[in-house]
């Protein structure tokens, strides 16, 4: 794929998102071989910016599936210490997903995937807490098919969502962040959704192209035990290789006490929620504000940024906004609010997917 937008995309990732500079140690980690054109651009740019060491790595999801299906308990329990030792030298991490089949893990052993997710969590913690990291997607035929688009359409969609003026977007997000900072209680109303919780004392965090690309959300977290009511999610979610639709949660004192999903997936859903104690509590509440993302693509890195959506996430809280919840799970589930409302205390801030408060109007897309 010889597209000049790849170079522009790489420059945003290197110069804005991760701010690669002289002396950095960089890992470019690609899941899927189709990401090669972007990996090349990133690799060369990192060298030009003065990084003292740049490593690139490719993983193949089909091989990973074989591991989950074949690995013994001893193999699943073996922690790759050499990887952690290397991760401790990193200052920059860029992750790229370019899989050619989003359902490659659909029939992999789920218990093995969960076990290995737990054992390798220190790797994620190290790169999240101690590197300037960013994760992104590369356009593939498979991703385009999942999004119900041609490859050309998907490329246009991806680049329009990523190659924007992130400094300007960051300034727009400031007002929403400040409003979250002074809000105590939130209510979400929509069809089959009535959710109430406190965010008192928990800060708003801007997501302005530094860690995810595409980006475009402002998040906080609920006070762990404050969530009451119910929510029904209306975006499909691919998790551990399986597709979930129509997920509905009922909450009492912060805990998911009932969880159902369509197409006979309720048992699999509850198995994930039983991973550990924290997986039935919520670690993140976020509002999507990317002006270029308007429809579900069956890809959470895009879908959680849909303008006019929220995601309400079972599992691990982020360090930047820590409500104390701990879990091996962090599952971003999305509700588009074209029929809904968001209330901060007694203030209606969003109705039918568009901001209505004067201070927030410039976040709304132009059209």
N, C-alpha and C positions, 0 to 999 in steps of 0.2 A: 504494500500500500504506500504509494509515493504521494503523500498529501502534505502540503506546506503547513497545515494546521497541526500536524504532529510536532513540528519544531516549536510552534507557539505554545502548544500544550506542555511540552517538556520545559520550556523556559519558565512557565508559571510554576510548575512543580519544583524546579531547582531554585529559581531566584526569589519567588514569593513564598511558596508553601514551606519549603524546608530551609531556605536561605543558606545554601551551600557556600562555604567559604574556605579560604586557605587553611590547611591542616585538618580538615574533617576526615572522618572515616565513615564511608558510605556503603550501605548494602541496598542494592536494587533487587527485589525479590519478586519474580513473576510466576504466577500460577497459570500455565498455559503457554505453549510455544509461539502462539500467534502474536504475542506482545513484542516480538523481536524488534520491529521498527522503532517502537517507543523506547525500549531498553537501550538500543544503540544511541539514540539521541540523548537520553539521560546520562548514559555513561560518558559520552564525549563532553557534554556540558559540565559534568562534575569535575572531570579532569581539567577543563579550561578554567573553572572557577578556583582551582588550586587545592582540591581535596588530595590529601596525601596517600589515600588508599581508597579504591572503589572496587567493590566486589559485586558481581551479578550472579544470580542463581535462578534456575527454572525448576519448577515442580510440575509433575504431570498427574492430574487428578485420577486418571485410570490406574496409575500405579498406587496412589494413596488408597483407592478403593480396595485394591488387592491386599494392601497391608491390613486394613480393618477387617477384611474377611478371613485372613489367614493367620494373623498374629496370635501367638499364645499369650497367656497371662504374663509370663516372664518378659516377653517382648513388649507388651503394652505397658508394663511397669518400669521398663528401663528408661531413665531420664537421660536425654542427650546433653550431658554436661559440657561437651565440647562446643555445642551451639551456644549455650549460655555464656561460656567463657568468651566466645567471639562477640556475642551481643554486648557484653560489658565493655568492649572497645569501641562500639559504634557511637557516633554522634548524630548520624542521619540514617533514616530508614525510609525507603520508598517501596510500597507494595502495590503490585498490579495484578488484577484478575482478568484473565483472558481465556476462560474455559470454553470448550467447544460443545459442552453438554451440561446444562444446569442441573439435570437429574441424574448425573453420574453416580451420586451417592444414595440414590433412592432405595436400593436394595442392599446397601452395605450394612454390616452389623451395627445397629445403633448403639448397643451397649459398649462396643469397642470404641466407637467414635467419642462417646461421652467420657469413657475412662481415659482415653488419650488426651482429650481436651483438658481434663483435670490435671494430668501429670505434666503437661507442657505449659500450663498456665504461667509459670515463672518466665518463660520466654516472652509471652505477650506483655506481662507486667514490666519486664526490663525495657523493652523497646517503647512502650507507652510512656513510662515514667522517666526514662533517661535518654531519650533521643528526640530530635526534631523529626517527627515522622509524618508521613502522609500516605494514604491508601487511595487507589483509584481503579478505574476500569479501562479496558481497551476494547474498541469496537470489534466484534466478531459476528459471523453469520448466525451463530447460535444465540448470542445475546439479542441480535436484531429479531430473530424469530420469536424469542420469548416476549419481546416488547411488541410483537405483532407489527413489525416494520420491515421494510427492505433494508439492506445494509447501508445504502446511501442515506436513507431517511434516518437510520439510527446514528450514523456518523454525524449528520447535521445536528441531531438532537443532543448528542453527547458534547460535541464541541461548543454548541450554543449555551449549554449549561455550565461548561467549565471555563471557556475562554472569554471571560467577562472582566470588568474592572472591579477586582475584589477590594481594592482600597475604598472605592465609592460604596460598595455594598456593606463594608464593615462600618462605615459611618452611619448608614441607614439603620443598621442593627443596634446602634448605641441606645436609641430611644426605647426600643423594646426591652433591652437588657436592663435599663434603669427603671422601667416600669415594673419588671419582674422583681427587682431588688427591693422595692417598697411595697410589694403585694404580700398579703397574708394568706388569703384563701382563693381557691380557683374552683370554678364550676364549668363543666363541659356538658352541653345539652345538644342532642341530635336524636334521630330516630333510633330507638332501642338503645339509647345511651343517656345516662344521667349519672355523672361522676362528680364527686366532691372531695377535695383534699386541701391540705395546708402546704404552703411553701415558705412559711414564716422562718426567716433566718437563713434560708438557702439562696445563694446568689444566682443571677442569670449569667449564662456563659455564651458568648458569641461564637458561632462557628462560621468563620469568614474566609475559608479557603486555606487554612493552615494545616489541618489534619486530614480532611477528606476532600476529595475532588471527584465529582462536583460536591460543593458544600452549600450552605444556605439554611441554617436553622439557629434558633436561640433556645438553649435548654436550661433546665434546672432539675430539681428532684422533689418529689413529695416528702413531707415528713413521714417517716417510714410507716407508722401505725395509723396515719390519718385518713387513708383512702377508704371511701364509702361509696356504695352504689354499683353501677354496672356499665360496661362498655362493650360495644360490638364493633369489631374492626372490619373495614370494607375494602381492604387491599389484599390481594393474594400475598402469601409469604412463603418463600423457599427457605427451609431450615433443615440442616443435616440431610440435604438431598430429597426432601419430601415437600410437597406443596400443601399448604394449609389455607383454607378459605372459611369465612364466616365465623372466625373465632369470637367467642363471647366469654367475658370474665365477670363474675360477681365477687365483690370485695366486702369484707367486714374487718374493720380495724386494721386496714392495710394489707390483709392477706387475701389471696385468691382462694375463695372457699368453694367455688364451682367454676369449671372450665369446660366448654364444649366447642366443637368445631364441626364443619360440614363434611360431607362425603365419607363418613365413618372414621374420621381422624381424631375423635375425642380421646381414645385410649392412648394414642401416640402423643397427643398434646399433653395429657396428664403425666405421662412418663417423663417428659422433659421437665415439667414443673415440679416433679419429685426428685430432680437431680440432687438438690440439697435444700436446706431450710430457706435460704435466701431467694430461691428461684420462684417462690410464690409471693414474693414482695416486689415492689417496683423501685428501680434504681434511677429512672430518668423520665422526665416529662419534657417534651420539646415541641416547638412550633416551627413548621417548615416555611421558609421564605424565599426559596430560589425562584426568581421570576421566569426562568426558562424551563422549569419542570412543572408540568400541569397534569400529567396522567400517569397511572401506574405502569411500570415497566417490568414487574416481577424481578426487580433487582433493588435490594434494600438501600444501596448507596445512593440511588436516585430517588426511590419512593419515599424515603424518610424526609426528603427535602421538598416534596411536592408543595407548591404554594397553596395555602388554604387547608393544610393538613396538620394533624398532631401525631406524634408517636408517644406511646405510653408503655414503658419497657420493663418487663419482668427481669429481675436479676441484678447483676452487679452495678453498683453506683460508680460514677467516675470520681477520681480524686479531686477534680476541680470543683465539684459540687457533691460532697459526700454526705449522704443521709444515713450512713452506717450499714447499708445493706451489702452483704458479701455473698457471692455466688460464682460458680463456674459458668453460669448462663448469663448472657446479655442479649436479649431477643427483642429487637426493634420491631414493633407491630404498629401499623399505620391506620389511622382513621381520617379519611377526607371529610371535611365539614361543609360541603356545599349546602347542606340542609341544617347546619348547626350554628351554635353560638359558643363563644368563649367569654366568660366573665371573670374579671379580676376584682375581688372584693365585690363592691356593688357597681362596678364599671363594666359596661359591655365594650369589649375591645375588638371583637371580630364577629361578623354575621355573614352567613352564607359564603364563607371562604374569603372574605375581604375585610381588611381593617377598617373600622369606622371611627376610631378616635383620631382627632385632628393631628396629634403628634406622630401618628403612625402611618398616615396616608401615603407618604412617599415610599413606603415598603410595597404598596400595591403595584402590580405590573401595569404598564402603560395601557395595555389592551387586554 
